[in-house]
Amino acid sequence: MKTDIKKHENGGAKSWIKAHLSDIIPVLGLILVLVFFNAVSGGKVFTKTNFNTLFNEAFSLLIVTYALIFVMAQGKNDMSLGGVVALAAALAAHASSISGNLVLPVGLLCGLLNGLIVTEFRIDSFIATIAMSFILKGFVELLLQSGVQSIPIKMMMLDSQQLKITVALVFGIISFILFKYTMFGKHCRAIGSRLEVCRQSGVRVKLVQYGSYVFTGLASGLVAFFFLIRSGAANIGTASNLEFNALQALMLGGVLITGGSSVKFRSAVIGSITMAALANGMTLWGVETLTQQLIKGFIFLIVIALTFERKSVEVIK
C-alpha cells in the first residue's frame, strides 16, 4: 500500500514537472544568468548601483515586450519597433521647442499603418514590418541629416528612476489585465491557436489585429520619449536592434513564435530581465560589443531550435 502511494506521488511530481517545464526553464535560465555573471564579475551583479543599471537596461525591453506579446500571441510579429521609436524620437526632437508629446501620436500612427498593411493587404507580418522598419529609418535619416537632433535641457530634467519605475509598473499592470482578463487578450491567444475557428465564432479578427499593432505603436512612443529625455538627443542609431532584442526576450521568456493559448504574460517580464542581465553581465565581465552580438545571435538560434513547433508551421502568419 505504501509503495503504491509513493509511486503515485512520484508520478504526480513527474507529471507536474513535465506539465510546467516550459514555465520552469525560463526562470531557471534567468537565475543561471544572474548567478554566473555575478561569479565571473566578482560579485558586481548584486550591488545597488548595478541594479539601477540593470533596470535601465531592462526598461525599454519591458515596455515593448508588454505590448509585443499581444502580437506574438497571434502568431504574428512586429519587426518595426526600432524604426517606430527612431522616427517618433526624431520628430519629437524637431518639435521639442514647442512640445515633446509628439512621440505618442507618431507611435500610434505607425502602429495603425502596420495593422493596415498586415490586416487589409494580407502581407506576412514579418516581411511587412521589416519593410516598414526600413521605410521609417529612411525617414529618420532624412530628418536627421546632421546625424543628431538635440532637445531642450528642461526636457532632460524629466528623466528620473522613480518615473521609469512608475511607468513600468503602471503600463505593466494595465497590459497584464488586458492580456489576462479581457476579451482582447483572450482573442489574441485564440487567434494564435485557431484563426479560422475564431472567424467562424464571430471574433472580429481584423479589429483585434489592428488593436495589437496600435498597442505596440503606443509602447514604442513611450520608449522614444524616455530615450529622448535620457540621452538628450535623437540620432540615426536610436533604438538599434530593439525589435530583435524584444523578440529574443519573449522567446527566452517562453513564448513560442507560433503563438497560441500557451503564451503567458510573465514571459515578457522574465525574458526582458534575462536579456538585460545578459547584456549587463557581459559588460561587467569585459566582453566586447561585437562578441556580445555574436553570443546573442547564437542564443537566439538555440532558443528558436528548442521552442519552434514544426507541427504548427502552417499557422505562422
C-alpha positions as MATLAB code, in Angstrom:
seq = 'MKTDIKKHENGGAKSWIKAHLSDIIPVLGLILVLVFFNAVSGGKVFTKTNFNTLFNEAFSLLIVTYALIFVMAQGKNDMSLGGVVALAAALAAHASSISGNLVLPVGLLCGLLNGLIVTEFRIDSFIATIAMSFILKGFVELLLQSGVQSIPIKMMMLDSQQLKITVALVFGIISFILFKYTMFGKHCRAIGSRLEVCRQSGVRVKLVQYGSYVFTGLASGLVAFFFLIRSGAANIGTASNLEFNALQALMLGGVLITGGSSVKFRSAVIGSITMAALANGMTLWGVETLTQQLIKGFIFLIVIALTFERKSVEVIK';
ca = [
       0.000    0.000    0.000;
       2.788    2.417    0.973;
       4.665    1.507   -2.218;
       1.589    2.356   -4.316;
       1.243    5.730   -2.571;
       4.922    6.540   -3.213;
       4.574    5.579   -6.884;
       1.507    7.784   -7.167;
       3.296   10.691   -5.502;
       6.381   10.267   -7.704;
       4.212   10.006  -10.779;
       2.300   13.110   -9.754;
       5.521   15.063   -9.206;
       6.922   13.972  -12.572;
       3.667   14.857  -14.310;
       3.612   18.284  -12.666;
       7.227   18.985  -13.681;
       6.547   17.824  -17.241;
       3.412   19.977  -17.476;
       5.179   23.066  -16.129;
       8.578   22.530  -17.770;
       8.051   25.406  -20.206;
       7.385   27.698  -17.214;
      10.286   26.429  -15.117;
      13.053   26.640  -17.748;
      12.856   30.451  -18.335;
      13.032   31.101  -14.569;
      15.968   28.716  -14.163;
      17.632   30.389  -17.135;
      17.317   33.820  -15.525;
      18.708   32.542  -12.200;
      21.603   30.828  -14.008;
      22.477   34.021  -15.939;
      22.454   36.160  -12.781;
      24.469   33.672  -10.706;
      27.017   33.004  -13.462;
      27.756   36.649  -14.231;
      27.820   37.535  -10.554;
      30.536   34.883  -10.093;
      32.678   35.851  -13.104;
      32.385   39.593  -12.398;
      33.489   39.246   -8.794;
      30.104   39.892   -7.215;
      29.334   43.074   -9.170;
      25.869   41.982  -10.358;
      24.136   42.032   -6.968;
      25.029   45.578   -5.977;
      22.714   48.564   -5.578;
      24.485   50.561   -8.274;
      24.296   47.711  -10.755;
      20.620   47.082  -10.012;
      19.939   50.628  -11.249;
      21.970   49.911  -14.376;
      20.173   46.599  -14.862;
      16.780   48.282  -14.591;
      17.783   50.911  -17.156;
      18.865   48.078  -19.468;
      15.550   46.279  -18.957;
      13.199   49.291  -19.030;
      12.809   49.709  -22.798;
      12.516   45.949  -23.298;
       9.851   45.659  -20.618;
       7.701   48.372  -22.199;
       7.854   46.994  -25.754;
       7.501   43.332  -24.750;
       4.413   44.167  -22.668;
       2.815   45.190  -25.976;
       4.560   42.838  -28.419;
       3.244   39.802  -26.559;
      -0.279   40.628  -27.824;
       1.031   40.429  -31.406;
       3.111   37.298  -30.858;
       0.221   35.527  -29.149;
      -1.493   35.675  -32.557;
       1.482   34.037  -34.261;
       2.473   37.366  -35.806;
       5.381   39.729  -35.261;
       6.368   43.384  -35.336;
       9.899   43.998  -36.594;
       9.375   47.745  -36.975;
       9.708   48.601  -33.265;
      13.160   50.166  -33.617;
      12.084   52.186  -36.643;
       8.969   53.482  -34.885;
      10.989   54.526  -31.821;
      13.625   56.216  -34.002;
      11.065   58.158  -36.058;
       9.000   59.176  -33.021;
      12.157   60.382  -31.258;
      13.390   62.289  -34.325;
      10.074   64.059  -34.932;
       9.632   64.827  -31.234;
      13.165   66.222  -31.045;
      12.437   68.520  -34.000;
       9.238   69.731  -32.327;
      10.666   69.764  -28.789;
      10.835   73.556  -28.629;
       7.027   73.513  -28.840;
       6.087   70.161  -27.284;
       7.697   66.758  -26.772;
       4.349   64.951  -26.735;
       4.618   64.069  -30.424;
       6.127   60.672  -29.597;
       2.806   59.033  -28.706;
       0.759   60.150  -31.754;
       3.615   59.129  -34.079;
       3.834   55.722  -32.416;
       0.084   55.188  -32.635;
       0.011   56.203  -36.313;
       2.860   53.814  -37.167;
       1.063   51.025  -35.316;
      -2.107   51.781  -37.272;
      -0.169   51.614  -40.560;
       1.321   48.248  -39.569;
      -2.154   46.953  -38.759;
      -3.434   48.194  -42.126;
      -0.662   46.528  -44.121;
      -0.841   43.204  -42.271;
      -4.619   43.020  -41.985;
      -6.032   44.624  -45.114;
      -3.252   43.820  -47.596;
      -2.663   40.390  -46.029;
       1.105   40.641  -46.229;
       3.121   38.363  -43.940;
       3.649   40.268  -40.700;
       7.388   39.561  -40.526;
       8.036   40.809  -44.065;
       5.606   43.741  -43.829;
       7.007   45.135  -40.589;
      10.637   44.697  -41.685;
       9.794   46.694  -44.815;
       8.102   49.303  -42.619;
      11.235   49.457  -40.454;
      13.391   50.281  -43.490;
      10.924   52.969  -44.585;
      10.792   54.575  -41.137;
      14.560   54.539  -40.722;
      14.845   56.134  -44.151;
      12.630   58.990  -42.947;
      14.796   59.293  -39.836;
      17.916   59.734  -41.961;
      16.165   62.438  -43.993;
      15.118   64.254  -40.819;
      18.492   63.943  -39.102;
      20.832   64.812  -41.926;
      23.291   66.216  -39.399;
      23.090   62.906  -37.517;
      21.805   64.354  -34.227;
      18.865   66.497  -33.087;
      19.076   67.797  -29.511;
      16.207   68.613  -27.145;
      15.904   71.448  -24.575;
      17.619   70.873  -21.228;
      14.289   71.327  -19.409;
      13.013   68.116  -21.058;
      16.049   66.175  -19.832;
      15.150   67.168  -16.269;
      12.126   64.840  -16.547;
      14.414   61.820  -16.529;
      14.251   60.039  -13.173;
      14.396   56.476  -11.899;
      11.165   56.946   -9.962;
       9.270   57.972  -13.113;
      10.582   54.962  -15.021;
       9.666   52.551  -12.235;
       6.174   54.052  -12.030;
       5.628   53.854  -15.789;
       6.981   50.291  -15.972;
       4.653   49.197  -13.145;
       1.540   51.021  -14.358;
       1.982   50.062  -18.016;
       2.791   46.504  -16.959;
      -0.317   46.185  -14.772;
      -2.569   47.626  -17.492;
      -1.040   45.290  -20.086;
      -1.385   42.275  -17.773;
      -5.069   42.991  -17.122;
      -5.716   43.453  -20.847;
      -3.887   40.240  -21.716;
      -5.207   38.017  -18.940;
      -8.704   39.222  -18.116;
     -10.199   40.983  -21.157;
     -11.697   39.604  -24.361;
      -8.991   41.426  -26.311;
      -6.201   39.393  -24.700;
      -8.179   36.139  -24.874;
      -8.923   36.715  -28.552;
      -5.221   37.356  -29.259;
      -4.349   33.947  -27.825;
      -7.303   32.288  -29.518;
      -6.302   33.685  -32.935;
      -2.829   32.221  -32.456;
      -4.337   28.831  -31.644;
      -7.101   28.574  -34.244;
      -7.523   31.523  -36.600;
     -10.303   30.053  -38.720;
     -12.245   28.834  -35.673;
     -12.139   32.391  -34.305;
     -13.501   33.767  -37.581;
     -16.299   31.206  -37.609;
     -17.090   32.005  -33.979;
     -17.683   35.674  -34.752;
     -14.429   37.081  -33.364;
     -13.605   40.377  -35.073;
     -10.137   39.209  -36.057;
      -9.168   42.328  -38.025;
     -10.100   44.607  -35.145;
      -8.034   42.527  -32.715;
      -5.053   42.628  -35.067;
      -5.376   46.380  -35.538;
      -5.572   46.839  -31.779;
      -2.446   44.798  -31.107;
      -0.344   46.797  -33.584;
      -1.658   50.100  -32.292;
      -0.680   48.966  -28.795;
       2.895   48.204  -29.906;
       2.940   51.653  -31.511;
       1.915   53.226  -28.204;
       4.650   51.300  -26.371;
       7.220   52.406  -28.965;
       6.164   56.021  -28.458;
       6.698   55.687  -24.711;
      10.156   54.217  -25.239;
      11.014   57.047  -27.656;
      10.047   59.641  -25.035;
      12.243   58.090  -22.348;
      15.104   57.647  -24.778;
      14.962   61.356  -25.596;
      14.907   62.613  -22.018;
      17.707   60.204  -21.063;
      20.079   60.828  -23.972;
      19.137   64.427  -24.683;
      19.024   63.914  -28.443;
      17.683   61.783  -31.270;
      20.170   60.178  -33.645;
      20.216   57.789  -36.583;
      21.162   54.860  -34.343;
      18.264   55.353  -31.924;
      16.753   52.040  -30.716;
      19.031   49.991  -32.967;
      18.172   46.246  -32.772;
      15.302   46.891  -30.336;
      12.927   44.653  -32.308;
      15.362   41.710  -32.308;
      16.091   42.140  -28.598;
      12.349   42.242  -27.833;
      11.685   39.133  -29.921;
      14.552   37.279  -28.261;
      13.407   38.423  -24.816;
       9.924   36.992  -25.307;
      11.294   33.721  -26.647;
      13.734   33.450  -23.733;
      10.712   34.025  -21.509;
       8.973   31.017  -23.037;
       6.807   32.486  -25.826;
       6.511   30.242  -28.889;
       6.939   32.018  -32.213;
       3.720   30.325  -33.342;
       1.746   31.989  -30.518;
      -1.414   30.420  -29.143;
      -3.050   29.713  -25.800;
       0.239   28.697  -24.146;
       1.556   32.289  -24.238;
       1.790   33.760  -20.735;
       2.301   37.400  -19.799;
       5.063   36.667  -17.303;
       7.254   35.707  -20.256;
       7.599   39.427  -21.044;
       8.959   40.171  -17.568;
      11.229   37.130  -17.245;
      12.569   37.408  -20.794;
      13.247   41.156  -20.607;
      15.148   40.818  -17.341;
      17.108   37.849  -18.743;
      18.126   39.831  -21.846;
      19.105   42.826  -19.728;
      21.065   40.579  -17.347;
      22.900   39.014  -20.298;
      23.946   42.390  -21.703;
      24.789   43.798  -18.280;
      26.687   40.685  -17.204;
      28.776   40.518  -20.367;
      29.666   44.201  -19.972;
      30.749   43.651  -16.360;
      32.781   40.649  -17.489;
      34.548   42.801  -20.078;
      33.117   41.136  -23.199;
      33.454   43.330  -26.310;
      30.321   44.641  -28.052;
      30.886   42.599  -31.228;
      31.370   39.420  -29.215;
      28.180   40.197  -27.275;
      26.247   40.370  -30.563;
      27.678   37.014  -31.654;
      26.717   35.402  -28.336;
      23.190   36.835  -28.524;
      22.864   35.553  -32.083;
      23.855   32.018  -31.091;
      21.472   32.112  -28.108;
      18.669   33.289  -30.414;
      19.236   30.373  -32.813;
      19.338   27.874  -29.946;
      16.094   29.224  -28.437;
      14.309   29.036  -31.808;
      15.563   25.483  -32.373;
      14.369   24.371  -28.933;
      10.988   26.097  -28.911;
       9.834   26.108  -32.540;
       6.819   23.858  -33.031;
       7.324   22.401  -36.502;
       3.901   20.748  -36.444;
       2.320   24.209  -36.170;
       4.304   25.768  -39.000;
       1.187   26.267  -41.084;
      -0.289   28.682  -38.519;
       2.606   31.164  -38.675;
       1.036   34.307  -40.050;
];
